[in-house]
């Protein structure tokens, strides 16, 4: 940490004084006519800059070289600051009749502790330790600066800003009323002849519509249904490390209310009495909202999140607050690390780890997760769940479910404008159950699962090769700047007070948010201009109604989030795990696909996914969790190497 001393006068201040003196000297000498005495070069030297007077013989010109923001290290290398260039200015001589060009050079000296401190003090960030400042310097050189330069080249090579406007748009409306009418509800298919399975385990894997039919036919009560899933949460939640808080008292209260309403002839819709879980970034009164972080593990926010209000009004029954990676980053939280129910040796990835693992394992019929960069898509793919990342404007929240039809039902319940979220909108989704898929032109990327392509083609969908073209070098760079700067704005005090030292994984938010501390405002805006360019290019290139591709292609995940595209992840098969401890192991690796559509066309992705799942049964398979088969056992800790992390918030 930088030392605190008394009043400090920067060496740069003396540099400016010397520079002014040099200018006066130039003026005086210029006013002296035809003197034959040449002033010596390097007449004036300053610690943080050098002023150089040059008498141009025959021209009587004068030059002053002054370093405004970086030293030349001629006198005092210890005073060198970082990042800017040495400027050489030449002025008209009395008889020269022309302006000499400027020269630019860079200081080659290395920073010392004092120089580093002055730089961070200038940013009001000198609370950081020496090690953290050096870490930031290294990260800026390796990551920030290449992104700065890439974005500048892309959108800032022409002055004036008439092209590539920023995506940051200000609205002067005080009440931010949405002019659109409330959206119309979807028309759900009706089921008949649904029989209650003999095993509670099989009940746990039934769809929302199937569970609803059991209740309407009085084969089960809502309280009984809640008990079945609460028992599974208690049994398997600790195994998967996927549950933070079980809301048992609230669950039975809401289930009992659902039974009473049904007895009175009041049916609230397909989510009436259906159990579910929430990612633990979503506030529910009287229960902890921990954000997955040890710093906030006792936090209680006595407010009702908008999505909780919507689900409560639809009659759904909350059973649990599910794991979020600490501060919504990846799968590590204060209580451990969430595991994949299909291969318990693996972790789930992504910050919606609890919703993905718990839904896949049949601990709940559906759950709500969130995504900024991969937190729905990655854990859904890893855990073999069907999950929807909706169009941007639906609070960045999306459902994890048994199948695509369930995702449509949950989306129908939670969509609409959140009055407390300025980015939220009433998006007029069409009914996914009414889409005529034979009228769709659907592209497929080079990495698409061809089995998916052929299944859709067999159902009458026109499938064509497709490539998503755009000129942005790295969508991840734009995501990093956008996400990290915004995150740091919300957790500024957390970093300044040193709470980031207690964070569960030091190579995650602590590292990224320290680097975000030195992102210049100008380059943040350039990143938003680059985002705007990306959005326009993707829009102009989107010549199909939707496309099929890899759900976990990192560049595509970043592009999709920056553009606001919806995607639904569906399981498309299973493979043997590598290095299996036994030929009879039940552990598997999931294979998945992503169905992508333009913003506001979530109904297209849902319709395609429902069509695919109508002729396959991958989504109906039950993971082994901890019943691994002969010759296999739960490795704890896992022996499998964990690949390097990517930002998955």
Wavefront OBJ file of the C-alpha trace (Angstrom):
o trace
v 0.000 0.000 0.000
v 1.217 3.486 -0.780
v 2.700 5.388 2.199
v 0.741 8.285 3.640
v 2.864 11.389 4.154
v 2.410 15.093 4.716
v 1.598 17.607 1.982
v 3.117 16.408 -1.253
v 4.244 18.574 -4.112
v 4.672 16.416 -7.186
v 7.915 16.628 -9.166
v 5.605 17.258 -12.091
v 4.620 20.550 -10.468
v 8.258 21.648 -10.555
v 8.390 20.457 -14.154
v 5.594 22.812 -15.101
v 7.362 25.702 -13.331
v 10.559 24.959 -15.206
v 8.625 24.674 -18.435
v 7.078 28.085 -17.872
v 10.512 29.495 -17.111
v 11.776 27.986 -20.334
v 8.965 29.577 -22.291
v 9.756 32.947 -20.755
v 13.393 32.439 -21.600
v 12.445 31.648 -25.189
v 10.387 34.794 -25.329
v 13.202 36.924 -23.929
v 15.821 35.393 -26.210
v 13.496 35.666 -29.179
v 13.102 39.355 -28.482
v 16.859 39.820 -28.410
v 17.939 40.494 -31.942
v 20.778 38.791 -33.704
v 22.662 37.524 -30.706
v 25.579 35.311 -31.718
v 25.732 33.456 -28.415
v 24.252 29.933 -28.581
v 22.615 28.679 -25.429
v 23.815 25.211 -24.533
v 21.583 22.233 -25.239
v 20.032 20.434 -22.269
v 19.949 23.774 -20.542
v 17.062 22.792 -18.298
v 16.467 19.366 -16.735
v 13.621 18.434 -14.433
v 12.904 15.280 -12.446
v 9.561 14.468 -14.077
v 10.137 16.186 -17.398
v 12.856 17.727 -19.459
v 12.675 21.131 -21.084
v 15.127 21.463 -23.927
v 16.024 24.700 -25.668
v 17.578 24.431 -29.097
v 18.907 27.321 -31.085
v 18.456 26.464 -34.735
v 21.434 28.102 -36.425
v 20.399 30.265 -39.326
v 16.720 30.107 -38.330
v 16.821 31.555 -34.835
v 14.137 28.985 -33.958
v 13.510 27.696 -30.519
v 12.231 24.288 -29.445
v 10.931 23.133 -26.137
v 10.626 19.459 -25.344
v 8.492 18.837 -22.315
v 7.171 15.595 -20.966
v 3.640 16.262 -19.892
v 2.843 12.780 -18.653
v 5.973 10.669 -18.712
v 9.586 11.203 -17.713
v 12.705 10.705 -19.781
v 14.540 9.344 -16.756
v 17.614 11.474 -17.487
v 17.957 12.825 -13.996
v 15.738 10.782 -11.748
v 14.481 7.411 -12.976
v 12.636 6.924 -9.709
v 10.165 9.635 -10.702
v 9.040 7.970 -13.931
v 5.263 7.671 -14.229
v 3.456 5.265 -16.466
v 1.574 5.084 -19.681
v 1.967 8.264 -21.763
v 4.513 9.579 -24.254
v 7.209 12.217 -24.414
v 6.224 15.156 -26.600
v 8.629 17.383 -28.537
v 7.207 20.722 -29.618
v 8.909 22.974 -32.179
v 7.887 26.589 -32.634
v 8.276 29.034 -35.461
v 11.560 30.819 -35.483
v 11.622 34.546 -36.171
v 12.763 33.924 -39.741
v 11.902 30.282 -40.282
v 8.525 30.634 -41.963
v 7.547 27.037 -41.180
v 6.524 24.778 -38.311
v 8.771 21.880 -37.427
v 7.056 18.542 -36.841
v 6.524 16.971 -33.422
v 8.505 13.963 -32.370
v 7.218 11.235 -30.085
v 9.193 8.743 -28.049
v 8.495 6.469 -25.108
v 10.248 6.142 -21.825
v 12.041 2.845 -21.474
v 12.628 2.956 -17.730
v 10.794 0.699 -15.310
v 8.442 1.916 -12.630
v 9.458 1.858 -9.030
v 7.198 1.788 -5.989
v 6.759 5.559 -5.763
v 5.819 5.823 -9.427
v 3.279 3.040 -9.089
v 1.781 4.709 -6.039
v 1.464 8.053 -7.816
v -0.383 6.400 -10.661
v -2.883 4.669 -8.390
v -3.204 7.767 -6.206
v -4.248 9.662 -9.325
v -7.085 7.111 -9.681
v -7.925 7.325 -5.951
v -6.969 3.652 -5.765
v -3.881 3.796 -3.543
v -5.674 1.669 -0.949
v -4.415 -1.372 -2.865
v -1.410 -3.321 -1.647
v 1.860 -3.387 -3.586
v 1.181 -6.951 -4.726
v -2.275 -6.031 -6.014
v -0.961 -2.991 -7.867
v 1.662 -5.114 -9.589
v -0.999 -7.699 -10.372
v -3.153 -4.984 -11.959
v -0.204 -3.653 -13.949
v 0.435 -7.129 -15.343
v -3.242 -7.687 -16.100
v -3.534 -4.311 -17.822
v -0.604 -5.098 -20.082
v -1.850 -8.581 -20.945
v -5.609 -7.973 -21.181
v -6.852 -4.399 -20.847
v -4.497 -2.677 -23.273
v -5.005 -5.163 -26.143
v -8.763 -4.717 -25.733
v -8.376 -0.908 -25.647
v -6.455 -0.976 -28.904
v -8.748 -3.459 -30.620
v -11.863 -1.423 -29.823
v -10.215 1.854 -30.851
v -9.193 0.356 -34.162
v -12.698 -0.973 -34.695
v -14.812 2.093 -33.867
v -12.575 5.070 -33.062
v -10.309 5.397 -36.085
v -12.518 8.181 -37.503
v -13.018 11.341 -35.487
v -16.400 12.867 -34.773
v -18.294 9.864 -33.444
v -20.898 10.008 -36.216
v -20.571 6.269 -36.757
v -20.815 3.441 -34.228
v -22.785 5.189 -31.463
v -22.603 3.781 -27.955
v -25.276 1.345 -26.803
v -25.613 3.357 -23.579
v -28.891 5.176 -24.136
v -30.398 7.640 -21.660
v -34.134 8.127 -21.250
v -35.407 11.350 -19.712
v -38.815 9.846 -18.864
v -39.226 10.021 -15.093
v -41.761 7.235 -14.653
v -40.405 4.980 -17.424
v -43.894 3.744 -18.239
v -44.026 1.071 -20.915
v -46.484 1.932 -23.649
v -47.145 -1.691 -24.564
v -50.181 -3.529 -23.282
v -49.799 -6.515 -20.997
v -48.804 -9.543 -23.089
v -51.340 -12.215 -23.927
v -50.875 -15.582 -22.257
v -49.850 -18.701 -24.167
v -52.317 -21.489 -24.993
v -50.938 -24.585 -23.285
v -51.567 -28.123 -24.489
v -53.809 -30.243 -22.295
v -52.847 -33.715 -21.126
v -55.046 -36.643 -20.279
v -54.582 -40.155 -18.980
v -51.622 -39.267 -16.743
v -51.165 -41.910 -14.042
v -49.266 -41.508 -10.798
v -46.020 -43.513 -10.814
v -45.486 -45.992 -8.004
v -42.153 -44.461 -7.051
v -41.689 -40.974 -5.625
v -38.403 -40.868 -7.536
v -40.317 -41.161 -10.792
v -42.730 -38.431 -9.707
v -39.701 -36.198 -9.249
v -38.936 -36.365 -12.972
v -42.433 -35.583 -14.243
v -43.046 -32.376 -16.201
v -45.025 -29.390 -14.967
v -48.049 -30.303 -17.098
v -47.902 -33.939 -15.921
v -47.735 -32.926 -12.257
v -50.619 -30.528 -12.765
v -52.717 -33.305 -14.276
v -51.999 -35.569 -11.280
v -53.294 -32.865 -8.972
v -56.356 -31.944 -11.001
v -57.272 -35.622 -11.156
v -56.834 -35.770 -7.357
v -54.123 -38.429 -7.458
v -51.888 -36.251 -5.265
v -52.148 -33.079 -3.192
v -49.901 -30.041 -3.330
v -48.707 -30.647 0.228
v -47.770 -34.209 -0.660
v -45.954 -33.002 -3.756
v -44.017 -30.460 -1.692
v -43.018 -33.182 0.775
v -41.646 -35.435 -1.990
v -39.373 -32.703 -3.332
v -38.357 -31.415 0.113
v -37.164 -34.928 0.971
v -35.075 -35.041 -2.210
v -33.591 -31.615 -1.469
v -32.542 -32.826 1.981
v -31.207 -36.125 0.635
v -29.276 -34.969 -2.430
v -28.663 -31.260 -1.828
v -25.630 -31.932 0.394
v -24.291 -34.525 -2.072
v -24.399 -32.077 -4.973
v -23.648 -29.003 -2.820
v -26.450 -27.307 -4.752
v -28.747 -25.943 -2.015
v -28.151 -22.993 0.294
v -31.457 -22.592 2.156
v -34.514 -24.870 2.299
v -37.637 -22.737 2.781
v -39.648 -25.564 4.342
v -42.030 -23.514 6.467
v -42.887 -21.220 3.562
v -43.233 -24.221 1.226
v -45.869 -25.963 3.341
v -47.683 -22.680 3.889
v -47.869 -22.000 0.136
v -48.740 -25.627 -0.699
v -51.580 -25.640 1.822
v -52.885 -22.406 0.327
v -52.747 -23.946 -3.162
v -54.823 -26.921 -1.974
v -57.378 -24.596 -0.376
v -57.771 -22.531 -3.544
v -58.251 -25.639 -5.657
v -60.883 -26.920 -3.213
v -62.695 -23.605 -3.682
v -62.641 -24.061 -7.443
v -59.905 -21.506 -8.025
v -57.147 -22.678 -10.382
v -54.342 -20.176 -11.048
v -52.849 -21.921 -14.068
v -50.243 -24.563 -14.866
v -47.846 -23.441 -12.098
v -50.542 -23.649 -9.415
v -48.960 -25.587 -6.538
v -45.850 -26.596 -8.513
v -42.656 -26.624 -6.375
v -39.585 -24.698 -7.548
v -36.290 -23.135 -6.441
v -34.626 -19.734 -6.880
v -30.991 -18.890 -7.457
v -29.809 -17.229 -4.253
v -29.370 -13.793 -5.763
v -33.178 -13.413 -5.744
v -34.608 -11.858 -2.590
v -37.433 -13.442 -0.591
v -38.607 -11.804 2.669
v -37.459 -13.383 5.957
v -34.941 -15.670 4.247
v -31.246 -15.177 3.649
v -30.070 -13.909 0.292
v -26.390 -14.795 0.503
v -25.216 -14.160 -3.073
v -23.160 -17.315 -2.441
v -20.519 -15.273 -0.623
v -19.083 -15.708 2.851
v -19.112 -11.906 3.147
v -22.922 -11.891 2.824
v -23.919 -15.356 4.049
v -26.068 -13.933 6.867
v -27.687 -11.205 4.772
v -31.492 -10.969 4.873
v -33.189 -8.686 2.346
v -36.804 -8.241 3.385
v -37.988 -7.391 -0.083
v -39.801 -9.391 -2.719
v -37.937 -9.724 -6.001
v -40.172 -9.163 -9.011
v -39.742 -12.723 -10.296
v -40.739 -14.102 -6.894
v -43.862 -11.934 -6.923
v -44.775 -13.225 -10.380
v -44.334 -16.868 -9.433
v -46.195 -16.429 -6.152
v -49.131 -14.871 -8.012
v -49.067 -17.877 -10.384
v -49.455 -20.174 -7.355
v -45.998 -21.770 -7.475
v -44.519 -23.116 -4.214
v -40.980 -22.044 -3.246
v -38.955 -24.881 -1.713
v -35.372 -23.621 -1.682
v -32.823 -20.919 -2.354
v -30.293 -22.636 -4.612
v -26.557 -22.163 -4.993
v -25.148 -19.244 -6.884
v -21.425 -19.072 -7.367
v -20.022 -16.401 -5.058
v -21.292 -13.005 -6.206
v -22.714 -14.758 -9.284
v -19.406 -16.036 -10.663
v -18.851 -19.701 -11.573
v -19.758 -22.624 -9.280
v -17.687 -21.974 -6.128
v -19.618 -20.647 -3.122
v -19.044 -20.275 0.593
v -20.270 -23.823 1.295
v -18.309 -25.680 -1.360
v -18.546 -26.264 -5.084
v -21.609 -27.564 -6.901
v -21.326 -30.925 -8.674
v -22.738 -32.344 -11.894
v -25.394 -35.030 -11.182
v -24.469 -36.882 -14.389
v -20.823 -37.139 -13.342
v -20.290 -36.261 -9.731
v -16.540 -36.074 -10.257
v -17.156 -32.923 -12.313
v -18.383 -29.536 -11.199
v -21.403 -27.858 -12.718
v -19.696 -24.657 -13.975
v -21.513 -21.315 -14.202
v -23.023 -19.276 -11.392
v -26.527 -20.772 -11.877
v -24.945 -23.964 -10.588
v -27.625 -24.773 -8.011
v -30.610 -24.388 -10.362
v -28.945 -26.523 -13.050
v -27.807 -29.366 -10.783
v -30.980 -29.401 -8.663
v -33.351 -29.439 -11.640
v -31.371 -32.080 -13.508
v -31.297 -34.285 -10.398
v -35.061 -34.051 -9.836
v -34.792 -32.097 -6.578
v -37.340 -29.617 -7.970
v -39.528 -29.530 -11.104
v -38.114 -26.175 -12.236
v -35.895 -23.351 -11.061
v -34.890 -19.808 -11.941
v -31.304 -18.900 -12.824
v -29.648 -15.867 -14.373
v -27.003 -15.163 -16.984
v -24.678 -12.341 -17.906
v -22.063 -14.514 -19.613
v -22.709 -18.249 -19.644
v -24.329 -18.797 -16.255
v -27.415 -20.476 -17.711
v -25.963 -22.045 -20.842
v -22.864 -23.639 -19.320
v -24.370 -25.391 -16.271
v -27.433 -26.446 -18.303
v -25.153 -28.080 -20.858
v -22.931 -29.695 -18.228
v -25.828 -31.014 -16.124
v -28.096 -32.039 -19.018
v -30.991 -29.705 -18.143
v -33.262 -27.932 -20.606
v -32.859 -24.202 -19.970
v -33.807 -20.925 -21.617
v -31.778 -17.722 -21.604
v -34.501 -15.307 -22.714
v -34.216 -12.119 -24.728
v -32.438 -9.317 -22.861
v -35.122 -7.275 -21.123
v -36.599 -10.129 -19.081
v -34.341 -9.285 -16.096
v -31.670 -11.681 -17.470
v -33.500 -14.449 -15.620
v -34.415 -17.776 -17.182
v -35.927 -21.163 -16.314
v -34.264 -24.571 -15.884
v -36.835 -27.286 -16.563
v -37.569 -30.907 -17.526
v -38.317 -29.902 -21.129
v -38.877 -26.986 -23.502
v -42.645 -26.924 -22.959
v -42.037 -26.351 -19.246
v -39.638 -23.523 -20.119
v -42.405 -21.890 -22.164
v -44.841 -22.174 -19.252
v -42.407 -20.595 -16.787
v -41.417 -17.843 -19.238
v -45.097 -17.023 -19.683
v -45.429 -16.551 -15.926
v -42.343 -14.411 -15.312
v -42.246 -12.241 -18.456
v -43.348 -8.629 -18.377
v -41.896 -5.349 -17.212
v -40.305 -5.147 -13.775
v -41.211 -1.631 -12.587
v -37.953 -1.381 -10.620
v -35.674 -2.391 -13.518
v -35.147 0.228 -16.214
v -33.830 -2.377 -18.650
v -36.923 -4.537 -18.269
v -39.594 -4.430 -20.982
v -42.945 -5.849 -21.939
v -41.694 -7.981 -24.799
v -44.579 -9.135 -27.024
v -43.613 -12.799 -27.358
v -45.731 -14.862 -29.709
v -47.167 -18.171 -28.547
v -44.540 -20.928 -29.017
v -47.286 -23.563 -28.993
v -48.827 -21.956 -32.109
v -45.713 -21.760 -34.323
v -45.906 -23.487 -37.709
v -42.378 -24.883 -37.917
v -42.762 -25.896 -41.572
v -42.661 -22.206 -42.487
v -39.314 -21.622 -40.767
v -35.898 -21.284 -42.372
v -33.411 -22.481 -39.775
v -29.641 -22.308 -40.163
v -27.076 -24.627 -38.677
v -23.486 -23.743 -37.828
v -20.489 -25.900 -38.683
v -20.332 -27.214 -35.112
v -24.042 -28.085 -34.906
v -25.067 -31.617 -33.929
v -26.185 -33.106 -37.256
v -28.557 -35.467 -35.468
v -30.493 -32.387 -34.379
v -30.449 -30.969 -37.900
v -31.831 -34.191 -39.373
v -34.537 -34.560 -36.714
v -35.816 -31.045 -37.416
v -35.617 -31.584 -41.160
v -37.679 -34.750 -40.783
v -40.403 -32.676 -39.113
v -40.624 -30.304 -42.073
v -38.217 -27.531 -40.995
v -36.167 -26.041 -43.858
v -32.575 -26.477 -42.623
v -29.779 -24.525 -44.358
v -26.042 -24.027 -43.664
v -25.388 -20.740 -41.846
v -22.497 -18.652 -40.594
v -22.773 -15.708 -38.226
v -20.437 -13.011 -39.580
v -19.192 -9.921 -37.741
v -15.983 -7.897 -37.555
v -15.452 -7.570 -33.787
v -12.153 -9.197 -32.803
v -13.181 -10.385 -29.369
v -16.698 -10.322 -27.998
v -15.274 -11.522 -24.681
v -13.263 -8.324 -24.334
v -16.432 -6.241 -24.601
v -18.211 -8.535 -22.141
v -15.329 -8.236 -19.676
v -15.311 -4.445 -19.725
v -19.082 -4.136 -19.580
v -19.585 -6.701 -16.841
v -16.538 -5.957 -14.714
v -16.912 -2.174 -14.619
v -20.610 -2.481 -13.782
v -19.878 -5.090 -11.115
v -17.182 -2.931 -9.520
v -19.569 0.037 -9.439
v -21.896 -2.112 -7.326
v -19.128 -3.531 -5.115
v -16.779 -0.565 -4.831
v -16.867 -0.504 -1.025
v -16.366 -4.283 -0.927
v -13.073 -3.869 -2.756
v -11.949 -0.700 -0.943
v -12.534 -2.275 2.458
v -10.463 -5.328 1.509
v -13.344 -7.818 1.624
v -12.195 -9.166 -1.719
v -9.330 -10.823 0.174
v -11.949 -13.122 1.762
v -13.480 -14.104 -1.566
v -13.803 -17.834 -2.188
v -11.724 -17.934 -5.405
v -9.018 -15.294 -5.752
v -8.586 -15.864 -9.495
v -12.190 -14.809 -10.143
v -13.846 -11.506 -9.126
v -10.932 -10.148 -7.064
v -8.565 -10.354 -10.022
v -11.043 -9.070 -12.595
v -12.390 -6.203 -10.497
v -8.909 -4.934 -9.626
v -8.221 -4.765 -13.337
v -11.558 -3.007 -13.870
v -10.362 -0.276 -11.489
v -8.027 1.040 -14.217
v -10.350 0.865 -17.241
v -10.538 4.462 -18.548
v -14.009 5.907 -19.126
v -13.087 6.640 -22.728
v -12.223 3.003 -23.417
v -15.352 1.809 -21.647
v -17.406 3.934 -24.040
v -15.374 2.631 -26.975
v -16.291 -0.892 -25.862
v -19.975 0.077 -25.893
v -19.568 1.523 -29.385
v -17.971 -1.758 -30.446
v -20.941 -3.552 -28.902
v -23.285 -1.392 -30.957
v -21.375 -2.260 -34.116
v -21.572 -5.948 -33.241
v -25.331 -5.722 -32.709
v -25.880 -4.064 -36.087
v -23.689 -6.572 -37.904
v -25.422 -9.564 -36.319
v -28.829 -8.045 -37.108
v -27.891 -7.481 -40.760
v -26.409 -10.985 -41.045
v -29.372 -12.782 -39.461
v -30.985 -14.032 -42.696
v -32.720 -17.026 -41.080
v -35.504 -17.356 -38.501
v -33.175 -19.151 -36.076
v -30.054 -21.277 -36.067
v -28.683 -24.354 -34.311
v -25.176 -24.390 -32.868
v -22.919 -25.316 -29.989
v -24.492 -24.161 -26.724
v -21.111 -23.709 -25.032
v -19.032 -22.047 -27.751
v -17.556 -19.259 -25.622
v -17.419 -16.640 -28.365
v -21.033 -17.366 -29.297
v -22.082 -17.173 -25.641
v -20.496 -13.718 -25.424
v -22.001 -12.553 -28.726
v -25.429 -13.822 -27.727
v -25.382 -11.934 -24.446
v -24.062 -8.710 -25.962
v -26.717 -8.774 -28.692
v -29.461 -9.968 -26.325
v -30.332 -13.104 -28.316
v -32.401 -15.847 -26.693
v -31.068 -19.405 -26.684
v -32.499 -22.632 -25.342
v -30.124 -25.438 -24.350
v -31.389 -28.999 -24.839
v -29.725 -32.359 -24.147
v -29.156 -34.310 -27.368
v -27.376 -37.430 -26.132
v -24.752 -38.913 -23.838
v -21.184 -40.192 -24.144
v -19.018 -42.401 -21.985
v -16.862 -40.509 -19.518
v -13.136 -40.554 -20.126
v -10.970 -42.674 -17.812
v -14.011 -44.473 -16.419
v -13.194 -46.411 -13.220
v -15.512 -49.224 -14.321
v -17.148 -50.397 -17.540
v -20.410 -50.546 -15.626
v -20.356 -46.991 -14.309
v -23.585 -45.066 -14.752
v -21.785 -41.751 -15.030
v -22.029 -40.046 -18.423
v -21.042 -36.909 -20.304
v -23.986 -34.954 -21.681
v -24.186 -33.771 -25.291
v -26.238 -30.637 -25.927
v -27.282 -28.166 -28.599
v -28.351 -24.532 -28.576
v -31.294 -23.083 -30.539
v -30.704 -19.349 -31.161
v -33.074 -16.681 -32.473
v -33.137 -12.883 -32.876
v -34.126 -10.834 -29.798
v -37.849 -11.046 -29.110
v -38.209 -14.358 -30.955
v -37.994 -16.686 -27.968
v -41.115 -18.456 -29.246
v -39.127 -19.692 -32.248
v -36.385 -21.260 -30.109
v -38.985 -22.848 -27.846
v -40.996 -24.219 -30.773
v -37.904 -25.781 -32.345
v -36.801 -27.312 -29.042
v -40.293 -28.722 -28.409
v -40.302 -30.198 -31.895
v -36.932 -31.864 -31.342
v -37.941 -33.226 -27.933
v -41.204 -34.607 -29.361
v -39.159 -37.208 -31.295
v -36.357 -37.848 -28.756
v -36.153 -38.833 -25.093
v -32.728 -37.527 -23.994
v -34.441 -34.974 -21.727
v -36.323 -37.766 -19.927
v -33.213 -39.605 -18.714
v -32.444 -39.633 -14.979
v -28.870 -38.938 -13.795
v -27.199 -41.341 -11.360
v -26.253 -38.612 -8.817
v -24.467 -40.808 -6.231
v -25.748 -44.212 -7.445
v -22.781 -44.721 -9.733
v -22.956 -48.432 -10.451
v -20.623 -51.409 -9.760
v -16.932 -50.663 -9.386
v -17.438 -46.912 -9.057
v -17.513 -44.595 -6.076
v -17.740 -40.901 -5.385
v -14.286 -39.344 -5.625
v -13.858 -36.724 -2.955
v -11.952 -34.626 -3.679
v -12.318 -35.154 -7.442
v -9.283 -36.455 -9.293
v -10.269 -34.951 -12.628
v -8.279 -31.895 -13.682
v -10.404 -28.765 -13.703
v -9.838 -26.757 -16.919
v -8.900 -23.063 -16.722
v -11.889 -20.895 -15.894
v -13.568 -18.467 -18.183
v -15.746 -15.635 -17.003
v -19.163 -17.199 -16.481
v -21.322 -14.718 -14.595
l 1 2 3 4 5 6 7 8 9 10 11 12 13 14 15 16 17 18 19 20 21 22 23 24 25 26 27 28 29 30 31 32 33 34 35 36 37 38 39 40 41 42 43 44 45 46 47 48 49 50 51 52 53 54 55 56 57 58 59 60 61 62 63 64 65 66 67 68 69 70 71 72 73 74 75 76 77 78 79 80 81 82 83 84 85 86 87 88 89 90 91 92 93 94 95 96 97 98 99 100 101 102 103 104 105 106 107 108 109 110 111 112 113 114 115 116 117 118 119 120 121 122 123 124 125 126 127 128 129 130 131 132 133 134 135 136 137 138 139 140 141 142 143 144 145 146 147 148 149 150 151 152 153 154 155 156 157 158 159 160 161 162 163 164 165 166 167 168 169 170 171 172 173 174 175 176 177 178 179 180 181 182 183 184 185 186 187 188 189 190 191 192 193 194 195 196 197 198 199 200 201 202 203 204 205 206 207 208 209 210 211 212 213 214 215 216 217 218 219 220 221 222 223 224 225 226 227 228 229 230 231 232 233 234 235 236 237 238 239 240 241 242 243 244 245 246 247 248 249 250 251 252 253 254 255 256 257 258 259 260 261 262 263 264 265 266 267 268 269 270 271 272 273 274 275 276 277 278 279 280 281 282 283 284 285 286 287 288 289 290 291 292 293 294 295 296 297 298 299 300 301 302 303 304 305 306 307 308 309 310 311 312 313 314 315 316 317 318 319 320 321 322 323 324 325 326 327 328 329 330 331 332 333 334 335 336 337 338 339 340 341 342 343 344 345 346 347 348 349 350 351 352 353 354 355 356 357 358 359 360 361 362 363 364 365 366 367 368 369 370 371 372 373 374 375 376 377 378 379 380 381 382 383 384 385 386 387 388 389 390 391 392 393 394 395 396 397 398 399 400 401 402 403 404 405 406 407 408 409 410 411 412 413 414 415 416 417 418 419 420 421 422 423 424 425 426 427 428 429 430 431 432 433 434 435 436 437 438 439 440 441 442 443 444 445 446 447 448 449 450 451 452 453 454 455 456 457 458 459 460 461 462 463 464 465 466 467 468 469 470 471 472 473 474 475 476 477 478 479 480 481 482 483 484 485 486 487 488 489 490 491 492 493 494 495 496 497 498 499 500 501 502 503 504 505 506 507 508 509 510 511 512 513 514 515 516 517 518 519 520 521 522 523 524 525 526 527 528 529 530 531 532 533 534 535 536 537 538 539 540 541 542 543 544 545 546 547 548 549 550 551 552 553 554 555 556 557 558 559 560 561 562 563 564 565 566 567 568 569 570 571 572 573 574 575 576 577 578 579 580 581 582 583 584 585 586 587 588 589 590 591 592 593 594 595 596 597 598 599 600 601 602 603 604 605 606 607 608 609 610 611 612 613 614 615 616 617 618 619 620 621 622 623 624 625 626 627 628 629 630 631 632 633 634 635 636 637 638 639 640 641 642 643 644 645 646 647 648 649
